[in-house]
Amino acid sequence: MLTGRMAKQVTDRQGAVLFVASAADTHAARLQQNFEAAFAEHLKPGEVMPNVALVAALVGRRLRAVNAALVEKSDAYDKELSDDAGPRERRDEAAATLTSEVVEIRSTLEATFGPGILREVGLDGKTEVEPKAILAKAKRLVDALGKPASAWPKPRRKGVTIDPAAWVADLVAPIMTLEKALTDVAREAREAQAASDAKTTAMAHNDDVFSRSAGCLSGLLRLVEEDTLARQVRPSGRRPGRVAEPEEEANGEDGDSGA
């Protein structure tokens, strides 16, 4: 299911951000200590040792903030999808009611006047069940049923009297219900698309920031010769928003190339 796959994409990215951001917090002091040990002798008089521990902490904070924005957009998208259920259900119920009314009217007209009448009132051929199609057919039928009694042919059997105009009221209510439901469904579809676009944008931003941030942290750890830690937080070159897998390291794939 597409929504389930998309939700997993978000949770996978959450896990990766938590791992890298936690590593930044956990190893900040060690990173600072090793950086000072490696570069202290190269400082010139008056120069101050950079606070790389703070850099690592800021990297982790930004990662968490960007990922939180993605989770927020993802939750909003999921809510929009759940909001679609009510209008769609009302649409389908109204369409079914309208279809039932049209079928009954068609049957009565055919039995009374013969099959030729169906073409005149737009009921020849199969009866549509798709909501927009049955709505259009029902509206045309309302116009046809509004004709004066004198405009209708004589019934095939003597003694039979019907008033097709009386059926208009049976169609008007479900027509109005279906029209409103279709409007609601269209609105929900637009809102769901907007939420989907926002989620897609947030995911792309998350992946870009993750690639840069994890790459930066990995580079700092390599700089102070913490190669094992550096490999653990290196961004994947083929799985956006995730850390590299061992086989990527073995194949020499560059995880800093982007999301």
Backbone bond lengths (Angstrom), bond angles and torsions (degrees), N, CA, C in turn:
res aa  C-N    CA-C-N  psi(-1)  N-CA   C-N-CA  omega(-1)  CA-C   N-CA-C  phi
1 M - - - 1.476 - - 1.519 108.99 -
2 L 1.319 117.38 135.91 1.456 121.53 -174.02 1.516 111.85 -62.57
3 T 1.343 118.05 -45.85 1.458 120.12 -177.80 1.514 110.96 -63.03
4 G 1.334 118.18 -37.61 1.456 121.36 177.50 1.511 111.47 -64.98
5 R 1.332 116.81 -39.75 1.461 120.53 179.03 1.522 110.41 -65.78
6 M 1.343 116.18 -41.80 1.452 119.67 179.82 1.528 110.95 -65.73
7 A 1.351 117.09 -38.48 1.462 120.07 178.21 1.519 110.37 -63.06
8 K 1.329 117.45 -38.81 1.464 120.61 178.57 1.522 110.30 -65.66
9 Q 1.325 117.13 -36.50 1.462 120.00 177.67 1.521 110.68 -58.94
10 V 1.326 116.23 -39.53 1.463 120.34 -179.22 1.532 110.53 -71.09
11 T 1.323 117.27 -45.32 1.470 119.64 -178.87 1.524 111.02 -66.08
12 D 1.336 117.51 -34.54 1.468 119.98 176.10 1.525 110.34 -62.64
13 R 1.315 116.19 -41.05 1.466 120.40 179.45 1.531 110.97 -69.81
14 Q 1.329 116.05 -36.44 1.461 119.09 175.18 1.523 110.91 -58.32
15 G 1.330 115.21 -45.77 1.460 119.64 -179.59 1.516 112.47 -62.52
16 A 1.328 116.13 -40.70 1.465 120.36 -179.30 1.525 110.95 -67.02
17 V 1.335 116.81 -41.91 1.464 120.50 178.97 1.521 110.46 -64.90
18 L 1.325 116.47 -43.61 1.466 119.68 178.30 1.519 110.86 -59.23
19 F 1.332 116.23 -41.66 1.466 120.46 -178.99 1.527 111.13 -64.29
20 V 1.325 116.85 -48.75 1.467 120.54 -176.45 1.527 110.91 -70.77
21 A 1.339 116.80 -43.18 1.467 119.65 -179.66 1.529 110.87 -64.91
22 S 1.321 116.97 -38.64 1.464 120.41 177.39 1.523 110.81 -66.12
23 A 1.328 116.19 -37.86 1.468 119.94 177.52 1.528 110.08 -64.05
24 A 1.335 116.07 -38.82 1.462 119.86 178.32 1.523 110.72 -61.66
25 D 1.338 116.57 -43.12 1.464 120.62 179.00 1.527 111.30 -67.91
26 T 1.320 115.42 -45.39 1.464 120.55 -174.51 1.520 112.25 -65.77
27 H 1.325 116.67 -40.50 1.462 120.38 -172.18 1.527 113.56 -101.68
28 A 1.345 117.13 7.57 1.462 119.52 -178.19 1.526 111.95 -59.18
29 A 1.332 115.87 -47.67 1.469 119.08 -178.96 1.521 111.38 -64.68
30 R 1.311 116.27 -41.43 1.469 120.50 178.83 1.516 110.69 -65.11
31 L 1.317 115.87 -39.42 1.456 120.50 177.82 1.529 110.54 -62.16
32 Q 1.327 116.27 -43.76 1.463 120.48 178.83 1.532 111.39 -63.10
33 Q 1.331 115.17 -44.60 1.467 119.96 -179.00 1.529 111.24 -61.50
34 N 1.305 116.15 -46.70 1.468 120.18 -178.75 1.526 111.31 -68.69
35 F 1.345 115.71 -35.57 1.463 119.17 178.14 1.528 110.33 -64.03
36 E 1.319 116.46 -44.36 1.460 120.23 179.32 1.529 111.00 -64.04
37 A 1.332 116.14 -38.91 1.455 119.67 179.78 1.527 111.39 -64.66
38 A 1.322 115.59 -35.06 1.462 119.69 -177.32 1.513 113.47 -81.52
39 F 1.344 117.28 -30.19 1.469 119.30 -170.38 1.531 115.23 -118.69
40 A 1.324 117.59 -6.84 1.466 119.11 -177.13 1.518 112.26 -55.99
41 E 1.326 117.20 -40.17 1.458 120.20 -176.80 1.523 112.99 -69.47
42 H 1.327 115.83 -11.82 1.463 119.09 -178.25 1.526 112.64 -98.66
43 L 1.324 116.51 -0.98 1.454 119.40 177.15 1.528 109.81 -70.63
44 K 1.314 115.92 140.30 1.457 121.18 174.66 1.527 109.19 -95.12
45 P 1.316 117.76 159.26 1.455 120.64 -179.91 1.533 111.83 -53.43
46 G 1.311 115.53 132.90 1.453 120.83 179.23 1.513 114.42 90.08
47 E 1.321 116.94 -13.98 1.468 120.06 179.26 1.526 110.34 -83.37
48 V 1.329 115.91 150.48 1.465 122.28 -178.06 1.524 109.55 -112.57
49 M 1.303 115.73 138.84 1.466 121.29 178.66 1.533 110.12 -64.23
50 P 1.324 117.95 126.59 1.472 120.29 178.68 1.531 111.21 -60.90
51 N 1.331 115.20 147.29 1.467 120.71 178.38 1.523 108.58 -92.60
52 V 1.315 116.52 79.57 1.464 120.30 -179.05 1.522 111.76 -70.89
53 A 1.326 116.84 -21.94 1.459 119.84 175.73 1.524 110.02 -64.25
54 L 1.333 116.49 -39.91 1.458 120.49 177.17 1.522 110.86 -67.34
55 V 1.333 116.60 -38.71 1.467 120.27 176.55 1.523 110.23 -57.56
56 A 1.346 116.22 -46.92 1.462 120.63 179.67 1.527 110.87 -61.48
57 A 1.349 116.02 -41.16 1.461 119.67 179.88 1.522 111.29 -64.87
58 L 1.333 116.85 -41.71 1.460 120.49 179.16 1.521 111.62 -65.48
59 V 1.325 116.12 -37.66 1.468 120.25 175.89 1.524 110.06 -57.94
60 G 1.339 115.71 -46.33 1.458 119.59 -179.84 1.515 112.67 -64.34
61 R 1.337 116.73 -40.48 1.467 120.20 -179.62 1.527 111.42 -65.01
62 R 1.325 116.05 -43.31 1.467 118.95 179.95 1.524 110.65 -65.02
63 L 1.312 116.34 -41.35 1.459 119.48 178.01 1.521 111.16 -57.06
64 R 1.327 116.04 -46.75 1.464 120.20 -178.64 1.528 110.98 -63.43
65 A 1.326 116.91 -41.20 1.466 120.60 -178.53 1.529 111.58 -65.63
66 V 1.327 116.23 -44.20 1.464 119.76 179.85 1.521 110.85 -65.88
67 N 1.323 116.53 -39.69 1.463 119.73 179.18 1.521 111.37 -69.00
68 A 1.338 117.33 -35.35 1.458 120.45 177.01 1.525 110.82 -61.91
69 A 1.335 116.47 -37.09 1.466 120.47 177.09 1.525 110.52 -64.42
70 L 1.326 117.11 -39.11 1.469 120.83 177.05 1.524 110.53 -63.13
71 V 1.331 116.97 -45.78 1.466 120.48 -179.99 1.525 110.35 -61.26
72 E 1.330 116.92 -39.88 1.458 120.85 178.37 1.526 111.21 -61.71
73 K 1.337 116.72 -45.09 1.470 119.86 178.92 1.520 111.33 -67.04
74 S 1.324 116.23 -35.21 1.461 119.99 178.59 1.526 110.81 -66.47
75 D 1.341 117.01 -42.61 1.461 120.77 178.18 1.531 110.66 -63.89
76 A 1.336 116.20 -39.09 1.466 119.96 179.06 1.533 110.52 -63.99
77 Y 1.319 115.98 -39.32 1.467 120.48 178.33 1.531 110.68 -64.80
78 D 1.335 116.63 -44.44 1.468 120.25 179.05 1.528 110.79 -61.72
79 K 1.337 116.70 -37.93 1.462 120.38 179.17 1.525 110.59 -66.13
80 E 1.327 116.79 -40.30 1.456 119.87 178.20 1.527 111.04 -61.72
81 L 1.320 116.35 -39.78 1.469 119.55 178.93 1.523 111.24 -64.34
82 S 1.336 116.81 -39.51 1.461 119.57 179.52 1.526 111.10 -69.78
83 D 1.345 116.41 -31.15 1.464 119.97 178.55 1.525 111.99 -67.94
84 D 1.337 117.50 -20.88 1.464 121.34 -178.70 1.526 112.26 -69.04
85 A 1.320 117.25 -24.74 1.466 121.10 -170.81 1.527 112.28 -60.76
86 G 1.346 117.67 -46.22 1.466 120.80 -177.70 1.512 113.27 -60.97
87 P 1.340 118.85 -54.62 1.471 119.84 179.35 1.530 112.95 -59.79
88 R 1.310 117.56 -38.03 1.461 119.77 -179.99 1.532 110.63 -66.91
89 E 1.318 115.84 -38.86 1.468 119.14 178.43 1.523 110.66 -65.57
90 R 1.350 116.48 -43.12 1.472 119.72 177.96 1.523 110.91 -64.50
91 R 1.322 117.02 -37.66 1.469 120.74 177.27 1.515 110.67 -61.35
92 D 1.326 116.60 -48.08 1.460 120.54 -176.91 1.528 111.84 -66.29
93 E 1.341 116.40 -38.22 1.468 119.56 177.87 1.526 110.90 -66.17
94 A 1.330 116.55 -42.64 1.465 119.60 179.62 1.518 111.00 -66.13
95 A 1.319 116.70 -39.00 1.467 120.12 179.01 1.525 110.65 -65.15
96 A 1.332 116.78 -39.16 1.463 120.45 179.48 1.530 110.39 -66.05
97 T 1.332 116.48 -41.47 1.473 120.51 178.41 1.522 110.68 -63.03
98 L 1.319 115.91 -45.10 1.459 120.09 -179.29 1.529 111.22 -65.73
99 T 1.309 116.82 -39.76 1.465 120.81 177.83 1.519 110.42 -61.06
100 S 1.332 116.13 -43.13 1.465 120.44 179.96 1.525 110.91 -61.77
101 E 1.346 117.01 -42.73 1.464 120.65 178.83 1.529 110.71 -63.24
102 V 1.331 117.38 -44.69 1.462 121.41 -178.37 1.525 110.70 -63.69
103 V 1.332 116.18 -41.93 1.471 120.02 179.74 1.522 110.82 -62.54
104 E 1.334 117.65 -42.34 1.461 120.75 -179.72 1.531 110.86 -65.67
105 I 1.327 115.60 -42.70 1.470 119.32 179.11 1.521 110.42 -64.25
106 R 1.299 116.16 -42.66 1.463 120.34 178.95 1.527 110.35 -59.30
107 S 1.327 115.85 -45.68 1.462 120.19 -178.78 1.528 111.42 -62.10
108 T 1.330 115.91 -42.04 1.466 120.02 -179.15 1.528 111.39 -67.24
109 L 1.334 116.47 -43.39 1.462 120.01 178.89 1.523 111.79 -62.66
110 E 1.328 115.95 -43.48 1.469 119.22 -179.17 1.519 111.24 -64.74
111 A 1.332 116.23 -41.46 1.465 119.65 179.84 1.524 111.55 -67.21
112 T 1.341 116.62 -32.34 1.469 120.50 -176.39 1.519 112.72 -83.19
113 F 1.338 115.90 -45.78 1.461 119.28 -172.30 1.532 113.82 -110.75
114 G 1.313 118.14 -10.82 1.453 120.65 -177.16 1.529 111.36 99.16
115 P 1.323 118.09 164.85 1.465 121.38 -175.16 1.526 114.32 -64.41
116 G 1.334 117.70 -22.26 1.462 120.09 -178.51 1.518 112.92 -62.61
117 I 1.342 116.90 -28.27 1.466 120.15 -177.21 1.527 111.69 -67.50
118 L 1.330 115.50 -25.33 1.465 118.94 -175.27 1.519 111.14 -63.87
119 R 1.317 117.71 -36.53 1.457 120.88 179.15 1.523 110.30 -66.48
120 E 1.314 116.11 -37.46 1.459 120.14 -178.23 1.525 112.64 -66.52
121 V 1.318 117.27 -32.19 1.474 120.21 -177.52 1.530 111.89 -101.80
122 G 1.348 116.22 6.31 1.463 119.54 176.21 1.506 115.07 78.74
123 L 1.341 117.47 24.97 1.455 121.14 -179.17 1.520 112.90 -111.44
124 D 1.337 116.86 10.85 1.455 118.19 177.21 1.533 108.59 -74.49
125 G 1.303 115.88 158.73 1.461 120.44 -177.45 1.523 110.66 81.53
126 K 1.322 115.76 -174.50 1.463 119.34 -177.24 1.533 110.71 -73.47
127 T 1.306 115.23 153.68 1.461 121.02 177.52 1.521 109.54 -85.47
128 E 1.323 116.36 122.38 1.463 120.22 -178.87 1.522 110.92 -68.12
129 V 1.313 115.54 150.85 1.461 120.34 175.64 1.533 110.55 -119.29
130 E 1.353 116.65 -13.21 1.461 119.54 177.15 1.527 107.98 -67.09
131 P 1.337 117.72 131.44 1.470 121.08 -171.57 1.524 115.14 -50.67
132 K 1.326 118.72 -48.74 1.463 119.87 -177.79 1.516 111.30 -66.34
133 A 1.320 116.50 -36.87 1.463 120.17 -178.97 1.524 111.37 -69.21
134 I 1.333 117.37 -43.68 1.467 119.37 -179.53 1.524 110.28 -68.83
135 L 1.337 117.28 -30.53 1.465 120.12 176.78 1.527 110.51 -65.27
136 A 1.326 116.50 -45.61 1.461 120.26 179.70 1.524 111.04 -62.77
137 K 1.351 115.88 -41.72 1.467 119.14 179.79 1.521 110.95 -65.93
138 A 1.330 117.55 -39.86 1.464 121.28 -179.29 1.523 110.87 -65.35
139 K 1.337 117.13 -37.94 1.462 119.71 178.46 1.530 111.29 -65.19
140 R 1.336 115.94 -41.48 1.476 118.97 177.49 1.525 110.25 -64.43
141 L 1.316 116.03 -36.08 1.458 120.10 -179.50 1.530 111.06 -67.09
142 V 1.334 116.81 -38.38 1.467 120.49 177.27 1.528 110.29 -58.41
143 D 1.324 116.33 -43.95 1.469 119.98 178.32 1.522 110.94 -61.76
144 A 1.331 116.31 -42.05 1.470 120.37 -178.25 1.526 111.47 -68.20
145 L 1.335 116.29 -39.55 1.466 119.68 -178.36 1.521 111.87 -69.95
146 G 1.321 117.24 -18.58 1.465 120.81 -179.12 1.513 113.87 -78.43
147 K 1.314 117.11 -1.73 1.470 119.42 178.68 1.530 110.51 -63.19
148 P 1.324 118.21 149.12 1.475 119.94 177.54 1.526 110.71 -64.11
149 A 1.314 115.36 156.18 1.467 120.80 -176.25 1.526 111.83 -57.52
150 S 1.349 115.96 -32.51 1.464 120.02 -177.79 1.531 112.42 -67.77
151 A 1.328 116.20 -18.10 1.454 119.38 -178.20 1.530 112.54 -82.88
152 W 1.321 116.98 -11.04 1.464 120.22 -178.42 1.528 109.97 -88.40
153 P 1.330 117.44 147.07 1.480 119.31 176.89 1.526 110.42 -69.31
154 K 1.334 114.65 167.66 1.454 118.70 177.92 1.518 109.42 -72.77
155 P 1.327 118.27 142.00 1.466 120.77 176.12 1.521 111.22 -58.35
156 R 1.325 115.00 151.79 1.469 119.10 -177.76 1.528 112.07 -67.62
157 R 1.322 117.63 -28.27 1.464 121.22 -179.45 1.523 108.97 -114.06
158 K 1.320 114.98 136.21 1.454 119.04 178.76 1.529 109.78 -67.51
159 G 1.298 115.33 151.97 1.460 120.07 179.86 1.517 113.93 88.08
160 V 1.343 116.43 -8.27 1.469 120.21 -179.68 1.517 109.19 -93.44
161 T 1.303 116.00 127.66 1.466 121.39 178.32 1.527 109.19 -132.24
162 I 1.323 117.30 127.88 1.469 120.86 177.31 1.522 109.21 -135.75
163 D 1.303 114.55 157.71 1.465 121.17 178.24 1.534 108.18 -125.45
164 P 1.335 117.79 87.85 1.469 120.97 -177.45 1.531 113.33 -55.46
165 A 1.333 117.72 -30.00 1.458 119.94 -178.71 1.526 111.76 -62.33
166 A 1.325 116.08 -24.77 1.462 119.76 -179.50 1.532 112.04 -68.27
167 W 1.326 116.87 -17.11 1.473 119.85 -177.86 1.529 112.01 -84.50
168 V 1.316 116.19 -11.17 1.471 118.66 -178.54 1.517 110.94 -56.94
169 A 1.343 116.39 -42.27 1.463 120.40 -178.81 1.530 111.74 -61.81
170 D 1.336 116.80 -30.12 1.471 120.05 178.97 1.526 111.92 -69.71
171 L 1.337 115.36 -21.70 1.464 119.60 -177.99 1.524 112.85 -96.36
172 V 1.322 117.15 -30.86 1.467 120.20 -172.49 1.519 112.22 -61.19
173 A 1.332 117.55 -46.14 1.475 120.58 -177.12 1.529 112.25 -62.00
174 P 1.346 119.55 -51.43 1.462 118.62 178.59 1.527 113.50 -66.87
175 I 1.347 117.08 -27.85 1.470 119.73 175.18 1.525 109.88 -63.32
176 M 1.323 116.82 -46.51 1.460 120.79 -179.99 1.530 111.38 -64.52
177 T 1.327 115.58 -40.66 1.473 119.70 178.79 1.519 110.85 -63.21
178 L 1.330 116.39 -43.14 1.457 120.44 -179.17 1.524 111.18 -68.05
179 E 1.313 117.48 -40.34 1.467 120.50 178.27 1.529 110.81 -59.70
180 K 1.329 117.09 -44.66 1.461 120.53 179.79 1.536 110.65 -65.46
181 A 1.335 116.08 -42.22 1.460 119.89 -179.59 1.526 111.06 -63.43
182 L 1.334 116.89 -40.69 1.456 120.55 177.95 1.531 111.19 -64.57
183 T 1.322 116.74 -38.34 1.469 120.48 176.21 1.521 110.87 -63.36
184 D 1.341 115.76 -42.37 1.464 120.25 179.66 1.528 111.00 -65.56
185 V 1.320 116.50 -41.46 1.467 120.39 179.58 1.526 110.37 -63.60
186 A 1.340 116.41 -42.19 1.464 120.17 179.75 1.528 110.60 -63.91
187 R 1.336 116.25 -40.64 1.464 119.98 178.71 1.527 110.72 -64.10
188 E 1.326 116.24 -45.23 1.466 120.18 179.39 1.525 110.96 -63.11
189 A 1.326 116.68 -35.43 1.468 120.21 178.97 1.524 110.22 -65.44
190 R 1.344 116.34 -41.26 1.473 119.81 178.08 1.527 110.69 -64.53
191 E 1.336 115.89 -42.39 1.462 119.75 -179.39 1.528 110.58 -67.32
192 A 1.334 116.88 -37.95 1.460 120.17 178.40 1.528 110.75 -66.41
193 Q 1.332 117.03 -37.43 1.458 120.14 178.62 1.521 110.20 -66.81
194 A 1.336 116.47 -41.13 1.468 120.00 178.16 1.522 110.68 -63.11
195 A 1.342 116.26 -40.79 1.469 120.11 178.26 1.520 111.18 -66.86
196 S 1.326 116.35 -37.23 1.460 120.63 177.63 1.523 111.07 -64.87
197 D 1.343 116.11 -42.72 1.467 120.16 178.65 1.525 111.09 -63.20
198 A 1.340 115.79 -40.67 1.468 119.83 179.19 1.521 110.50 -64.93
199 K 1.317 116.44 -38.87 1.464 119.92 178.67 1.525 110.86 -66.62
200 T 1.316 116.80 -42.23 1.460 120.86 179.40 1.524 110.86 -61.70
201 T 1.334 116.33 -42.18 1.461 120.86 178.45 1.519 110.99 -64.29
202 A 1.331 116.56 -43.68 1.462 121.32 179.80 1.526 111.15 -64.54
203 M 1.341 116.94 -36.26 1.460 119.92 179.59 1.521 110.81 -68.90
204 A 1.323 116.80 -40.53 1.462 120.49 178.60 1.534 110.41 -63.37
205 H 1.347 115.96 -40.70 1.471 119.77 178.34 1.525 110.34 -66.08
206 N 1.324 115.93 -42.33 1.461 120.29 178.28 1.530 110.59 -57.94
207 D 1.333 115.94 -45.54 1.462 119.90 -176.87 1.521 111.62 -66.70
208 D 1.326 116.36 -38.02 1.461 120.20 179.21 1.527 110.60 -66.36
209 V 1.324 116.36 -48.10 1.469 120.23 179.84 1.526 110.46 -64.78
210 F 1.322 116.76 -38.55 1.461 119.43 179.41 1.523 110.70 -62.54
211 S 1.333 116.13 -45.95 1.461 119.80 -178.88 1.526 110.88 -59.96
212 R 1.325 116.14 -45.08 1.459 119.97 -178.87 1.535 111.03 -69.04
213 S 1.335 116.65 -43.26 1.463 120.78 -175.10 1.525 111.84 -70.68
214 A 1.341 115.61 -48.04 1.464 118.73 178.94 1.524 109.94 -64.41
215 G 1.345 116.49 -37.09 1.458 119.85 177.59 1.521 111.66 -64.33
216 C 1.336 116.37 -38.92 1.469 121.12 178.59 1.521 110.53 -65.13
217 L 1.345 116.20 -47.82 1.461 119.83 -179.42 1.523 111.08 -63.49
218 S 1.321 116.21 -42.08 1.460 119.95 177.71 1.521 110.53 -61.62
219 G 1.340 116.33 -41.34 1.457 120.29 179.29 1.514 112.51 -64.59
220 L 1.331 117.80 -40.44 1.466 121.22 178.00 1.530 110.76 -63.67
221 L 1.318 115.60 -41.57 1.470 118.93 179.33 1.522 111.36 -66.65
222 R 1.317 116.77 -37.84 1.468 119.49 175.65 1.523 111.22 -66.01
223 L 1.334 115.43 -35.65 1.456 120.37 -179.33 1.522 111.70 -60.19
224 V 1.344 115.30 -34.67 1.475 118.76 179.70 1.521 111.20 -100.39
225 E 1.334 115.40 18.71 1.467 122.96 172.51 1.528 113.50 66.37
226 E 1.337 115.43 30.79 1.468 119.87 171.61 1.526 107.16 -97.84
227 D 1.325 115.90 68.76 1.466 120.91 -170.75 1.524 112.91 -65.55
228 T 1.324 117.63 -37.71 1.470 120.00 -179.14 1.521 110.51 -63.97
229 L 1.330 116.30 -46.66 1.468 120.28 177.89 1.525 110.80 -64.62
230 A 1.324 116.54 -38.18 1.457 120.87 179.95 1.521 111.08 -60.95
231 R 1.333 116.82 -41.51 1.469 120.47 179.52 1.519 111.00 -66.37
232 Q 1.328 117.39 -34.37 1.465 120.84 -176.18 1.529 112.44 -66.89
233 V 1.317 117.24 -31.34 1.472 119.59 -176.86 1.524 112.68 -104.86
234 R 1.325 117.94 4.60 1.460 120.64 -178.44 1.530 110.38 -64.96
235 P 1.336 118.38 131.69 1.472 119.81 -179.66 1.516 111.83 -69.26
236 S 1.323 114.37 147.15 1.461 119.71 179.12 1.518 110.80 -71.94
237 G 1.309 115.71 143.69 1.451 120.38 176.31 1.516 113.08 -89.01
238 R 1.334 117.44 -7.34 1.472 119.59 -177.60 1.526 113.80 -130.04
239 R 1.328 117.17 -8.22 1.465 120.85 177.91 1.525 108.10 -122.32
240 P 1.321 118.70 95.79 1.459 121.37 -176.38 1.525 112.44 -54.49
241 G 1.338 115.53 136.13 1.455 120.52 175.57 1.504 114.89 77.20
242 R 1.335 118.12 9.71 1.460 121.53 -179.96 1.520 110.80 -126.58
243 V 1.337 115.80 162.62 1.462 119.95 175.94 1.525 108.95 -80.79
244 A 1.335 114.99 159.49 1.456 120.67 -177.74 1.526 110.87 -68.43
245 E 1.318 115.33 145.18 1.459 121.07 174.79 1.524 108.88 -88.27
246 P 1.332 116.75 159.73 1.471 119.80 -177.54 1.525 113.87 -54.15
247 E 1.331 117.49 -37.81 1.469 118.88 -177.85 1.525 111.81 -67.79
248 E 1.343 117.47 -26.32 1.464 119.59 176.04 1.529 110.17 -66.78
249 E 1.329 114.61 -40.04 1.465 119.29 177.57 1.533 109.83 -64.44
250 A 1.334 116.06 -42.19 1.463 120.27 -178.74 1.518 111.39 -65.25
251 N 1.363 116.56 -33.31 1.448 120.84 -179.31 1.521 113.18 -86.49
252 G 1.327 114.90 -2.23 1.462 119.17 178.51 1.503 113.70 70.59
253 E 1.342 118.25 29.22 1.468 121.74 -179.73 1.522 109.21 -76.07
254 D 1.294 116.28 139.24 1.453 121.90 -177.63 1.509 109.89 -88.16
255 G 1.348 117.81 113.02 1.440 121.97 -178.90 1.509 113.52 -82.85
256 D 1.323 118.64 -3.33 1.457 120.02 -178.28 1.515 112.68 -95.32
257 S 1.330 116.96 10.69 1.467 120.49 -173.99 1.511 112.62 -80.77
258 G 1.326 118.04 -5.55 1.467 119.46 177.79 1.497 111.02 123.71
259 A 1.365 115.17 -177.57 1.452 120.70 -176.07 1.510 110.67 -85.37
